[in-house]
Every structure is written in structure tokens, then in C-alpha cells.
């Protein structure tokens, strides 16, 4: 296993700036993600804003030959959804927008769920529970905690609400590289896994399904969907382990209350 990269205060400051910019991207995007818009229009808006306004790089584009600046995963799409100019978002849809940004050589990675128009109570419950699962995990992060405990807590939280957790995809270390060690699983056994230390930076990004956990990849080689076609939701933040606990580097304004 390759070594976990511990960041110093200067590196975390650069990541903090990338995270702040990425939170700004979502604030800019919020009014545009609505009924009647295509996910390709959202992709193009984000690209122009990151490049022209923030003088930053949308780092998903070109990574592993991925052609777009974001993933747009609608309804039963679990992750890695291709933006599309076919079919507009419609009332009742839920969509995850997942964006990475690089500034001054350091990356930030975050995703957010959007509810389009009037969404069913069952869909809203899934989205809200997934966000709560993420924050339940974030609040556990501090030096000395093990990743297995965090994964275990996420899975238990999802299962208590009647949902399943996708096991094929996980969070990851992040810094100058998009995918560093460690892998951050959203399930696990207590008292197992890597012990967290100050200066570690990684994402937590649970994917939680309304139905069964089983997924499949579409022929495009990227788009992952639930096998039973039931809904899936995901939220993601980039985090830094601090001496006292955790800093959410990609924190958005509307989530401040979760810190209390």
C-alpha cells in the first residue's frame, strides 16, 4: 500500500483555498440547477465559471480520459453520470453534481444533491438521510479514530433508515493527486482500518441506495446505475484532519448549521 501523504500547514492552506473556490462554484450553480435545464448546460456553465472567473482548472476533465468537467447523476444513476444535452431535468428528479477543482497545484472534490421541483417525500428522505450520514461521519473525524469505525457508522446509519450502501466506490485521499491513499470505505468493522493523524486529507462520499446495493456500469464505461432502478443519492466533502478534529475544506454556506 502506498504511503498516506501528510500535509503541512502550507499545503492545507492551498487546499483550503481550492475548497473555498469549489464551494463558490456550487453557490454560483445553485440557481441554474432546475427544471428545464440539461445537465450538459450545467457542465458548460461550470467549466466557464471555473476557468474564466476563478482562473482555476476543472480537474475531472481529461482525468482517466473523462471528457467533461463534472458528473451529473440523475435518479437511479449512482455516480459518474455523463452530462447530456438530451433530455432536460424535470420536476421530481434528484441529481448529484460532483465537481473537482485544482488551484495552485492542489485539488478539492465535492458533490451536492439537488431536488428538482416537487420531489416525492420518499426521494427527499433518501437525499436528506444521505446528507445526514455524511455529516454523522464527518463529526467522527479526529486524530486516533480508525477508518473502519467511520465506515461502520455510515453503514449502520443507512441501514437503520432502511437503505443500502454501495460498496464498489469509496472516498479517497486527495492533495496534489486526485486519488491518494487512503481509501475511505463507507462500510467497515469497528476497531479496524487506518488510524487518522493530523495532516491527513481525504474525501468522504457515501452513495446510498433506496433499494438493493447492487449496481452495474452502462456501456459507456462510466455511468453507474442501481440494478433495481431505484433511486440513489450521494454527498461528498474534502476534509482535513486537524489537531482538534476536522476541517471541512469544501464547506458550503448553507451547511454551516451541521457544524453545531
Backbone as CSV, one residue per row, in Angstrom:
resi,resn,N_x,N_y,N_z,CA_x,CA_y,CA_z,C_x,C_y,C_z
1,UNK,0.857,-1.197,0.000,0.000,0.000,0.000,0.888,1.241,0.000
2,UNK,0.624,2.167,-0.884,1.431,3.376,-0.907,1.132,4.231,0.317
3,UNK,2.075,5.081,0.610,2.037,5.831,1.856,1.016,6.968,1.798
4,UNK,0.338,7.184,2.910,-0.558,8.327,3.038,0.279,9.600,3.089
5,UNK,-0.114,10.596,2.293,0.627,11.861,2.253,0.095,12.783,3.356
6,UNK,0.944,13.074,4.328,0.577,14.021,5.395,0.879,15.438,4.898
7,UNK,-0.091,16.313,5.004,0.069,17.691,4.511,0.518,18.602,5.656
8,UNK,1.398,19.534,5.322,1.778,20.536,6.319,0.801,21.719,6.251
9,UNK,1.012,22.694,7.138,0.060,23.815,7.233,-0.032,24.587,5.920
10,UNK,1.096,24.737,5.219,1.079,25.456,3.944,0.287,24.717,2.879
11,UNK,0.434,23.408,2.839,-0.309,22.609,1.851,-1.804,22.629,2.159
12,UNK,-2.143,22.546,3.424,-3.564,22.584,3.795,-4.154,23.959,3.486
13,UNK,-3.360,25.008,3.627,-3.834,26.353,3.259,-4.161,26.415,1.767
14,UNK,-3.337,25.788,0.931,-3.615,25.751,-0.509,-4.863,24.926,-0.797
15,UNK,-5.025,23.814,-0.097,-6.234,23.001,-0.279,-7.478,23.738,0.218
16,UNK,-7.303,24.500,1.288,-8.425,25.297,1.818,-8.902,26.297,0.766
17,UNK,-7.959,26.905,0.058,-8.327,27.861,-0.986,-9.034,27.152,-2.142
18,UNK,-8.545,25.996,-2.546,-9.231,25.222,-3.592,-10.645,24.843,-3.145
19,UNK,-10.771,24.446,-1.876,-12.087,24.094,-1.335,-13.028,25.276,-1.292
20,UNK,-12.494,26.429,-0.911,-13.326,27.649,-0.879,-13.836,27.989,-2.270
21,UNK,-12.960,27.889,-3.250,-13.368,28.162,-4.629,-14.423,27.171,-5.097
22,UNK,-14.261,25.910,-4.719,-15.240,24.903,-5.145,-16.600,25.148,-4.495
23,UNK,-16.607,25.555,-3.230,-17.873,25.927,-2.588,-18.514,27.103,-3.323
24,UNK,-17.692,28.019,-3.806,-18.161,29.169,-4.574,-18.793,28.716,-5.898
25,UNK,-18.224,27.691,-6.505,-18.800,27.144,-7.751,-20.228,26.668,-7.500
26,UNK,-20.435,25.940,-6.409,-21.787,25.443,-6.108,-22.748,26.600,-5.816
27,UNK,-22.280,27.619,-5.106,-23.141,28.782,-4.834,-23.555,29.456,-6.134
28,UNK,-22.618,29.549,-7.067,-22.920,30.106,-8.388,-23.923,29.233,-9.139
29,UNK,-23.753,27.935,-9.006,-24.546,26.979,-9.781,-25.979,26.831,-9.272
30,UNK,-26.179,27.022,-7.977,-27.475,26.716,-7.345,-28.696,27.223,-8.118
31,UNK,-28.732,28.481,-8.572,-29.945,28.958,-9.257,-30.178,28.309,-10.623
32,UNK,-29.145,27.713,-11.193,-29.260,27.177,-12.549,-29.729,25.728,-12.599
33,UNK,-29.581,25.004,-11.484,-29.964,23.580,-11.490,-31.451,23.487,-11.190
34,UNK,-32.237,23.418,-12.261,-33.690,23.470,-12.103,-34.365,22.795,-13.300
35,UNK,-35.650,22.698,-13.196,-36.471,22.105,-14.250,-36.210,22.809,-15.586
36,UNK,-36.082,22.014,-16.654,-35.939,22.573,-17.994,-34.513,22.789,-18.456
37,UNK,-33.544,22.509,-17.573,-32.125,22.667,-17.920,-31.529,21.294,-18.208
38,UNK,-30.624,21.199,-19.168,-29.935,19.926,-19.401,-28.665,19.874,-18.557
39,UNK,-28.224,18.667,-18.272,-27.008,18.526,-17.478,-25.774,18.983,-18.265
40,UNK,-25.847,18.971,-19.594,-24.728,19.497,-20.383,-24.641,21.018,-20.248
41,UNK,-25.786,21.681,-20.159,-25.767,23.129,-19.922,-25.109,23.437,-18.577
42,UNK,-25.399,22.620,-17.566,-24.785,22.791,-16.249,-23.276,22.583,-16.356
43,UNK,-22.863,21.540,-17.068,-21.444,21.255,-17.284,-20.734,22.462,-17.910
44,UNK,-21.338,23.021,-18.940,-20.692,24.119,-19.661,-20.624,25.389,-18.808
45,UNK,-21.676,25.643,-18.029,-21.666,26.783,-17.105,-20.522,26.659,-16.104
46,UNK,-20.381,25.457,-15.540,-19.348,25.228,-14.530,-17.956,25.389,-15.132
47,UNK,-17.760,24.873,-16.333,-16.445,24.989,-16.966,-16.060,26.453,-17.164
48,UNK,-16.983,27.245,-17.686,-16.686,28.649,-17.939,-16.421,29.398,-16.629
49,UNK,-17.194,29.087,-15.595,-17.033,29.788,-14.321,-15.683,29.454,-13.683
50,UNK,-15.332,28.176,-13.658,-14.055,27.774,-13.051,-12.878,28.379,-13.810
51,UNK,-12.933,28.300,-15.131,-11.795,28.748,-15.946,-11.732,30.272,-16.017
52,UNK,-12.862,30.911,-16.358,-12.852,32.355,-16.634,-12.920,33.211,-15.375
53,UNK,-13.777,32.816,-14.429,-13.978,33.641,-13.243,-12.982,33.325,-12.130
54,UNK,-12.663,32.050,-11.942,-11.820,31.651,-10.816,-10.365,31.406,-11.214
55,UNK,-10.096,31.437,-12.522,-8.739,31.138,-13.012,-8.209,29.840,-12.382
56,UNK,-9.072,28.862,-12.359,-8.726,27.551,-11.806,-8.944,26.495,-12.889
57,UNK,-8.667,25.236,-12.540,-8.797,24.157,-13.517,-9.859,23.160,-13.064
58,UNK,-10.831,22.848,-13.936,-11.790,21.778,-13.622,-11.093,20.435,-13.834
59,UNK,-10.648,19.832,-12.741,-9.664,18.756,-12.850,-10.237,17.395,-13.241
60,UNK,-11.554,17.245,-13.277,-12.121,15.983,-13.776,-11.915,15.841,-15.279
61,UNK,-11.909,16.973,-15.979,-11.819,16.929,-17.439,-10.446,16.410,-17.855
62,UNK,-10.460,15.307,-18.574,-9.220,14.711,-19.039,-8.628,13.684,-18.089
63,UNK,-9.112,13.649,-16.848,-8.591,12.650,-15.906,-9.143,11.277,-16.269
64,UNK,-8.260,10.299,-16.434,-8.666,8.959,-16.891,-9.468,9.046,-18.192
65,UNK,-9.158,10.071,-19.005,-9.837,10.308,-20.290,-11.308,10.675,-20.141
66,UNK,-11.708,11.138,-18.949,-13.086,11.589,-18.777,-13.269,12.902,-19.541
67,UNK,-14.343,13.024,-20.370,-14.425,14.175,-21.286,-15.074,15.443,-20.733
68,UNK,-15.646,15.400,-19.532,-16.424,16.542,-19.041,-15.860,17.076,-17.728
69,UNK,-16.404,18.220,-17.270,-15.865,18.849,-16.061,-16.592,18.397,-14.795
70,UNK,-17.692,17.671,-14.939,-18.425,17.205,-13.764,-19.152,15.905,-14.067
71,UNK,-19.595,15.259,-12.988,-20.528,14.133,-13.095,-21.911,14.646,-12.726
72,UNK,-22.897,14.265,-13.518,-24.292,14.615,-13.231,-25.083,13.314,-13.177
73,UNK,-25.415,12.897,-11.962,-26.017,11.577,-11.751,-27.472,11.743,-11.326
74,UNK,-28.385,11.396,-12.222,-29.811,11.669,-12.038,-30.551,10.402,-11.615
75,UNK,-31.338,10.511,-10.572,-32.248,9.456,-10.112,-31.539,8.144,-9.799
76,UNK,-31.654,7.136,-10.677,-31.060,5.823,-10.392,-29.574,5.759,-10.718
77,UNK,-29.015,6.848,-11.262,-27.572,6.877,-11.513,-26.852,7.084,-10.178
78,UNK,-25.960,6.147,-9.859,-25.255,6.156,-8.574,-24.107,7.161,-8.606
79,UNK,-23.309,7.118,-9.676,-22.164,8.009,-9.797,-21.660,8.009,-11.231
80,UNK,-20.778,8.957,-11.536,-20.081,9.049,-12.832,-21.032,9.264,-14.012
81,UNK,-22.184,9.883,-13.744,-23.128,10.159,-14.822,-22.573,11.173,-15.808
82,UNK,-22.633,10.840,-17.078,-22.218,11.775,-18.133,-23.213,12.925,-18.230
83,UNK,-22.748,14.170,-18.296,-23.658,15.249,-18.692,-24.222,14.952,-20.081
84,UNK,-25.459,15.400,-20.307,-26.122,15.108,-21.577,-26.897,16.318,-22.059
85,UNK,-26.905,16.519,-23.373,-27.743,17.589,-23.927,-29.091,17.046,-24.383
86,UNK,-29.328,15.768,-24.110,-30.618,15.139,-24.439,-31.443,15.012,-23.156
87,UNK,-32.627,15.521,-23.163,-33.491,15.379,-22.005,-33.166,16.386,-20.922
88,UNK,-34.139,17.192,-20.587,-33.956,18.215,-19.562,-34.313,17.646,-18.185
89,UNK,-33.772,18.263,-17.153,-34.199,17.919,-15.803,-35.679,18.237,-15.657
90,UNK,-36.368,17.349,-14.967,-37.821,17.531,-14.823,-38.216,17.471,-13.350
91,UNK,-39.395,18.020,-13.058,-39.893,18.020,-11.687,-39.929,16.592,-11.162
92,UNK,-39.442,16.417,-9.948,-39.403,15.095,-9.327,-38.044,14.427,-9.394
93,UNK,-37.160,14.930,-10.261,-35.818,14.357,-10.357,-34.980,14.720,-9.135
94,UNK,-34.048,13.829,-8.800,-32.959,14.189,-7.896,-31.662,14.024,-8.694
95,UNK,-30.719,14.938,-8.490,-29.485,14.886,-9.279,-28.292,15.232,-8.400
96,UNK,-27.256,14.426,-8.519,-25.992,14.707,-7.842,-25.043,15.364,-8.820
97,UNK,-24.507,16.524,-8.431,-23.492,17.217,-9.215,-22.170,17.090,-8.458
98,UNK,-21.189,16.450,-9.103,-19.901,16.139,-8.487,-18.813,16.873,-9.276
99,UNK,-18.080,17.752,-8.595,-17.118,18.629,-9.265,-15.772,18.552,-8.545
100,UNK,-14.691,18.537,-9.314,-13.351,18.682,-8.743,-12.712,19.937,-9.328
101,UNK,-11.868,20.564,-8.527,-11.235,21.822,-8.927,-9.790,21.817,-8.443
102,UNK,-8.897,22.326,-9.296,-7.488,22.450,-8.916,-7.039,23.898,-9.040
103,UNK,-6.383,24.380,-7.995,-5.825,25.730,-7.977,-4.456,25.649,-7.297
104,UNK,-3.465,26.246,-7.928,-2.114,26.257,-7.362,-1.593,24.856,-7.033
105,UNK,-2.010,23.879,-7.863,-1.466,22.532,-7.733,-2.171,21.632,-6.747
106,UNK,-3.217,22.144,-6.068,-3.925,21.333,-5.069,-5.407,21.225,-5.406
107,UNK,-5.965,20.062,-5.080,-7.313,19.705,-5.517,-8.330,19.773,-4.388
108,UNK,-9.580,20.000,-4.778,-10.728,19.849,-3.889,-11.800,19.104,-4.665
109,UNK,-12.597,18.314,-3.954,-13.583,17.421,-4.566,-14.834,17.441,-3.698
110,UNK,-15.977,17.701,-4.318,-17.214,17.797,-3.542,-18.409,17.495,-4.432
111,UNK,-19.475,17.003,-3.813,-20.720,16.814,-4.572,-21.913,17.181,-3.715
112,UNK,-22.980,17.515,-4.422,-24.205,18.009,-3.771,-25.415,17.448,-4.503
113,UNK,-26.447,17.112,-3.740,-27.716,16.682,-4.325,-28.629,17.889,-4.529
114,UNK,-29.307,17.890,-5.664,-30.315,18.902,-5.975,-31.668,18.225,-6.161
115,UNK,-32.696,18.834,-5.584,-34.078,18.373,-5.752,-34.735,19.266,-6.795
116,UNK,-35.253,18.669,-7.844,-35.819,19.437,-8.953,-37.338,19.533,-8.796
117,UNK,-37.826,20.762,-8.627,-39.271,20.970,-8.485,-39.827,20.225,-7.283
118,UNK,-41.061,19.743,-7.419,-41.688,18.981,-6.343,-41.194,17.541,-6.402
119,UNK,-40.477,17.141,-5.369,-39.896,15.802,-5.297,-40.709,14.971,-4.313
120,UNK,-40.843,13.687,-4.571,-41.632,12.831,-3.689,-41.012,12.792,-2.294
121,UNK,-41.854,12.625,-1.261,-41.320,12.529,0.106,-40.288,11.414,0.255
122,UNK,-40.477,10.308,-0.457,-39.525,9.195,-0.365,-38.169,9.585,-0.948
123,UNK,-38.180,10.313,-2.052,-36.919,10.769,-2.660,-36.225,11.770,-1.743
124,UNK,-36.995,12.694,-1.185,-36.410,13.705,-0.293,-35.820,13.043,0.956
125,UNK,-36.497,12.042,1.464,-35.997,11.330,2.649,-34.647,10.671,2.354
126,UNK,-34.513,10.064,1.187,-33.248,9.438,0.806,-32.130,10.484,0.737
127,UNK,-32.410,11.601,0.082,-31.409,12.662,-0.072,-30.999,13.212,1.293
128,UNK,-31.978,13.491,2.141,-31.685,14.057,3.460,-30.910,13.070,4.336
129,UNK,-31.309,11.802,4.291,-30.640,10.783,5.107,-29.193,10.601,4.662
130,UNK,-28.948,10.657,3.364,-27.581,10.517,2.853,-26.719,11.678,3.323
131,UNK,-27.273,12.886,3.295,-26.524,14.046,3.799,-26.233,13.897,5.288
132,UNK,-27.215,13.420,6.029,-27.016,13.213,7.468,-25.950,12.152,7.727
133,UNK,-25.924,11.112,6.888,-24.916,10.055,7.038,-23.512,10.622,6.846
134,UNK,-23.369,11.486,5.834,-22.076,12.124,5.603,-21.656,12.930,6.826
135,UNK,-22.556,13.751,7.334,-22.197,14.616,8.461,-22.004,13.821,9.748
136,UNK,-22.720,12.745,9.896,-22.511,11.829,11.023,-21.062,11.343,11.001
137,UNK,-20.576,11.018,9.801,-19.196,10.540,9.642,-18.186,11.665,9.846
138,UNK,-18.466,12.836,9.256,-17.534,13.962,9.375,-17.262,14.293,10.844
139,UNK,-18.314,14.262,11.642,-18.167,14.645,13.055,-17.340,13.641,13.856
140,UNK,-17.124,12.455,13.297,-16.286,11.464,13.967,-14.796,11.685,13.710
141,UNK,-14.477,12.454,12.668,-13.086,12.561,12.217,-12.240,13.356,13.213
142,UNK,-11.174,12.724,13.695,-10.189,13.374,14.556,-9.006,12.421,14.699
143,UNK,-7.869,12.917,15.136,-6.721,12.032,15.322,-7.056,10.880,16.266
144,UNK,-6.593,9.676,15.892,-6.807,8.499,16.733,-7.994,7.644,16.342
145,UNK,-8.932,8.218,15.576,-10.096,7.451,15.118,-9.676,6.565,13.942
146,UNK,-10.289,5.395,13.833,-9.954,4.472,12.751,-11.002,4.548,11.645
147,UNK,-10.526,4.351,10.419,-11.441,4.453,9.273,-12.534,3.381,9.317
148,UNK,-12.238,2.221,9.861,-13.268,1.180,9.971,-14.445,1.617,10.815
149,UNK,-14.172,2.410,11.857,-15.258,2.914,12.710,-16.141,3.887,11.940
150,UNK,-15.501,4.710,11.097,-16.270,5.680,10.307,-17.133,4.960,9.275
151,UNK,-16.555,4.004,8.571,-17.324,3.232,7.600,-18.471,2.480,8.249
152,UNK,-18.192,1.898,9.403,-19.218,1.166,10.144,-20.375,2.070,10.536
153,UNK,-20.043,3.296,10.975,-21.083,4.248,11.397,-21.957,4.670,10.219
154,UNK,-21.336,4.889,9.052,-22.120,5.268,7.863,-23.081,4.150,7.485
155,UNK,-22.566,2.924,7.411,-23.406,1.790,7.002,-24.539,1.571,8.000
156,UNK,-24.228,1.639,9.294,-25.276,1.445,10.304,-26.356,2.509,10.190
157,UNK,-25.939,3.747,9.977,-26.890,4.849,9.851,-27.822,4.608,8.653
158,UNK,-27.243,4.206,7.519,-28.052,3.938,6.323,-29.004,2.771,6.568
159,UNK,-28.482,1.694,7.147,-29.309,0.503,7.354,-30.450,0.776,8.326
160,UNK,-30.195,1.593,9.339,-31.251,1.938,10.299,-32.417,2.667,9.633
161,UNK,-32.119,3.340,8.524,-33.168,4.061,7.792,-33.730,3.247,6.620
162,UNK,-33.322,1.994,6.530,-33.886,1.109,5.508,-33.188,1.164,4.163
163,UNK,-31.960,1.704,4.125,-31.241,1.869,2.861,-30.027,0.951,2.802
164,UNK,-29.439,0.866,1.606,-28.223,0.075,1.410,-27.081,0.992,0.980
165,UNK,-25.851,0.520,1.197,-24.651,1.304,0.890,-23.897,0.658,-0.270
166,UNK,-23.575,1.451,-1.273,-22.785,0.968,-2.405,-21.356,0.715,-1.931
167,UNK,-20.835,-0.492,-2.223,-19.503,-0.871,-1.728,-18.414,-0.738,-2.785
168,UNK,-18.806,-0.618,-4.041,-17.807,-0.613,-5.120,-17.024,0.696,-5.227
169,UNK,-17.535,1.766,-4.635,-16.906,3.089,-4.755,-16.714,3.676,-3.365
170,UNK,-15.675,4.485,-3.214,-15.335,4.938,-1.871,-14.703,6.324,-1.920
171,UNK,-14.524,6.898,-0.743,-13.761,8.131,-0.626,-12.279,7.846,-0.784
172,UNK,-11.466,8.899,-0.768,-10.057,8.732,-1.120,-9.230,9.891,-0.589
173,UNK,-7.959,9.591,-0.330,-7.020,10.664,-0.064,-6.954,11.608,-1.251
174,UNK,-6.613,12.861,-0.987,-6.582,13.871,-2.049,-5.581,14.957,-1.661
175,UNK,-4.947,15.555,-2.652,-3.986,16.630,-2.412,-3.503,17.148,-3.747
176,UNK,-2.253,16.865,-4.072,-1.761,17.194,-5.406,-2.271,16.181,-6.434
177,UNK,-2.637,15.006,-5.949,-3.244,13.969,-6.791,-4.712,13.810,-6.406
178,UNK,-5.521,13.451,-7.407,-6.948,13.268,-7.158,-7.210,12.060,-6.259
179,UNK,-6.508,10.979,-6.532,-6.724,9.759,-5.745,-5.422,9.346,-5.072
180,UNK,-5.313,9.675,-3.798,-4.191,9.264,-2.967,-4.684,8.209,-1.976
181,UNK,-3.746,7.640,-1.229,-4.149,6.820,-0.078,-4.640,7.769,1.021
182,UNK,-5.551,7.354,1.879,-6.138,6.021,1.942,-7.443,5.917,1.145
183,UNK,-7.904,4.706,0.946,-9.287,4.513,0.520,-10.184,4.675,1.747
184,UNK,-11.301,5.361,1.563,-12.222,5.617,2.678,-13.531,4.911,2.367
185,UNK,-13.668,3.713,2.917,-14.863,2.898,2.650,-16.042,3.419,3.471
186,UNK,-17.231,3.213,2.933,-18.454,3.653,3.615,-19.150,2.489,4.325
187,UNK,-18.365,1.496,4.659,-18.780,0.359,5.479,-17.502,-0.144,6.143
188,UNK,-17.618,-0.990,7.143,-16.404,-1.489,7.781,-16.683,-2.053,9.162
189,UNK,-15.622,-2.581,9.749,-15.704,-3.153,11.095,-15.085,-2.180,12.093
190,UNK,-15.691,-2.128,13.257,-15.147,-1.279,14.320,-13.735,-1.737,14.691
191,UNK,-12.951,-0.773,15.127,-11.589,-1.045,15.595,-10.686,-1.636,14.512
192,UNK,-10.973,-1.320,13.255,-10.109,-1.751,12.154,-9.790,-0.542,11.276
193,UNK,-8.824,-0.727,10.404,-8.511,0.312,9.433,-7.486,1.309,9.927
194,UNK,-7.125,2.191,9.016,-6.101,3.203,9.263,-6.476,4.096,10.441
195,UNK,-5.479,4.417,11.263,-5.663,5.374,12.357,-5.412,6.783,11.817
196,UNK,-6.379,7.677,11.995,-6.257,9.040,11.467,-5.212,9.841,12.241
197,UNK,-4.486,10.678,11.482,-3.468,11.562,12.066,-3.667,12.974,11.530
198,UNK,-3.245,13.941,12.320,-3.288,15.336,11.891,-2.526,15.496,10.570
199,UNK,-3.126,16.243,9.637,-2.496,16.483,8.341,-2.967,15.564,7.231
200,UNK,-3.761,14.547,7.572,-4.364,13.720,6.515,-5.489,14.495,5.838
201,UNK,-5.609,14.343,4.537,-6.704,14.970,3.786,-7.348,13.914,2.903
202,UNK,-8.672,13.859,2.941,-9.385,12.830,2.179,-10.841,13.239,2.010
203,UNK,-11.536,12.500,1.148,-12.969,12.720,0.960,-13.765,11.630,1.669
204,UNK,-14.944,11.999,2.107,-15.987,11.032,2.471,-17.150,11.315,1.542
205,UNK,-17.699,10.273,0.909,-18.697,10.488,-0.152,-19.667,9.315,-0.287
206,UNK,-20.442,9.034,0.758,-21.305,7.855,0.720,-22.330,7.894,-0.414
207,UNK,-22.491,6.741,-1.058,-23.534,6.526,-2.066,-24.535,5.559,-1.456
208,UNK,-25.748,6.036,-1.283,-26.765,5.276,-0.548,-27.970,5.051,-1.446
209,UNK,-28.402,3.791,-1.487,-29.476,3.379,-2.401,-30.789,3.178,-1.673
210,UNK,-31.859,3.518,-2.364,-33.216,3.327,-1.856,-33.545,1.839,-1.759
211,UNK,-33.053,1.069,-2.724,-33.314,-0.370,-2.763,-32.068,-1.162,-2.432
212,UNK,-31.758,-2.140,-3.279,-30.606,-3.010,-3.052,-29.303,-2.282,-3.375
213,UNK,-28.202,-2.812,-2.846,-26.891,-2.186,-3.030,-26.301,-2.466,-4.406
214,UNK,-26.822,-3.454,-5.112,-26.191,-3.877,-6.365,-26.271,-2.797,-7.442
215,UNK,-25.138,-2.637,-8.151,-25.041,-1.630,-9.207,-24.482,-2.275,-10.468
216,UNK,-24.595,-1.563,-11.571,-23.968,-2.009,-12.822,-23.508,-0.783,-13.593
217,UNK,-22.533,-0.986,-14.471,-21.987,0.102,-15.277,-22.563,0.036,-16.682
218,UNK,-22.994,1.177,-17.184,-23.571,1.236,-18.532,-22.479,1.041,-19.592
219,UNK,-22.893,0.781,-20.843,-21.912,0.528,-21.909,-20.920,1.670,-22.151
220,UNK,-21.248,2.904,-21.710,-20.288,3.998,-21.918,-19.027,3.833,-21.060
221,UNK,-19.049,2.843,-20.156,-17.884,2.562,-19.334,-17.746,3.440,-18.112
222,UNK,-18.662,4.375,-17.928,-18.591,5.326,-16.813,-19.830,5.305,-15.930
223,UNK,-21.005,5.443,-16.551,-22.241,5.678,-15.798,-22.629,4.441,-15.000
224,UNK,-22.713,4.596,-13.676,-23.070,3.504,-12.772,-24.506,3.709,-12.303
225,UNK,-25.335,2.665,-12.421,-26.746,2.753,-12.051,-27.105,1.640,-11.072
226,UNK,-28.191,1.831,-10.349,-28.699,0.762,-9.486,-29.299,-0.329,-10.367
227,UNK,-29.045,-1.573,-10.006,-29.586,-2.686,-10.807,-31.117,-2.732,-10.756
228,UNK,-31.681,-2.344,-9.606,-33.144,-2.408,-9.466,-33.834,-1.118,-9.913
229,UNK,-33.035,-0.173,-10.451,-33.556,1.102,-10.975,-34.175,1.997,-9.907
230,UNK,-33.951,1.667,-8.644,-34.405,2.557,-7.572,-33.401,3.695,-7.393
231,UNK,-33.812,4.708,-6.645,-33.018,5.932,-6.535,-31.728,5.719,-5.742
232,UNK,-30.748,6.548,-6.045,-29.504,6.582,-5.293,-29.149,8.039,-5.013
233,UNK,-28.494,8.284,-3.880,-28.086,9.649,-3.520,-26.650,9.638,-3.016
234,UNK,-25.987,10.774,-3.139,-24.603,10.914,-2.680,-24.326,12.366,-2.296
235,UNK,-23.549,12.540,-1.238,-22.979,13.839,-0.874,-21.504,13.633,-0.590
236,UNK,-20.690,14.653,-0.843,-19.246,14.495,-0.679,-18.604,15.794,-0.218
237,UNK,-17.615,15.642,0.672,-16.760,16.768,1.058,-15.307,16.334,1.127
238,UNK,-14.415,17.303,0.940,-12.985,17.125,1.180,-12.670,17.621,2.589
239,UNK,-11.946,16.810,3.351,-11.696,17.068,4.767,-10.210,17.090,5.079
240,UNK,-9.846,17.825,6.117,-8.500,17.767,6.672,-8.594,17.412,8.155
241,UNK,-7.779,16.454,8.579,-7.716,16.108,9.998,-6.846,17.153,10.693
242,UNK,-7.402,17.784,11.715,-6.687,18.816,12.476,-6.310,18.263,13.855
243,UNK,-5.524,19.033,14.597,-5.154,18.607,15.955,-6.393,18.425,16.827
244,UNK,-7.400,19.283,16.600,-8.619,19.250,17.430,-9.693,18.334,16.876
245,UNK,-9.661,18.068,15.560,-10.743,17.280,14.975,-10.689,17.286,13.464
246,UNK,-11.592,18.064,12.859,-11.703,18.047,11.403,-12.033,19.435,10.879
247,UNK,-11.525,19.753,9.693,-11.920,20.950,8.962,-12.530,20.502,7.637
248,UNK,-13.728,21.006,7.343,-14.392,20.688,6.072,-13.929,21.726,5.061
249,UNK,-13.028,21.334,4.188,-12.385,22.289,3.284,-13.333,22.780,2.192
250,UNK,-14.362,22.000,1.886,-15.311,22.362,0.821,-16.663,22.790,1.378
251,UNK,-16.695,23.229,2.630,-17.959,23.586,3.297,-18.715,24.661,2.515
252,UNK,-20.023,24.437,2.351,-20.890,25.418,1.683,-21.693,26.195,2.734
253,UNK,-22.029,27.423,2.383,-22.669,28.334,3.329,-23.907,27.717,3.982
254,UNK,-24.717,27.025,3.170,-25.990,26.508,3.705,-25.802,25.321,4.644
255,UNK,-24.565,24.858,4.788,-24.309,23.695,5.653,-23.687,24.083,6.983
256,UNK,-23.531,25.355,7.234,-22.884,25.800,8.474,-23.542,25.179,9.704
257,UNK,-24.861,25.015,9.640,-25.579,24.509,10.823,-25.162,23.099,11.203
258,UNK,-24.622,22.327,10.241,-24.199,20.969,10.548,-22.989,20.954,11.488
259,UNK,-22.256,22.070,11.549,-21.070,22.130,12.398,-21.429,22.252,13.865
260,UNK,-22.651,22.640,14.159,-23.058,22.858,15.569,-23.313,21.540,16.283
